[in-house]
């Protein structure tokens, strides 16, 4: 199992949510992280695409002799 360092405020909110929902803190943390990563998936894909276009553009300029 990996260890994550969580600041005190987040740890307290995680503990409160765990008690309120009756779920394990690790399960809530894992779900929250998965949700966050899913929500930024499109941003990551766009960044990768822009980097690919930038590389392609650089290669085109080099072939043109600039």
Buried (B, 14 or more C-beta within 10 A) or exposed (E): EEEEEEEEEEEEEBEEBBEEEEEEBEEBBEEEEEEEEEEEEEEEEEEEEEEEEEEEEEEEEEEEEE
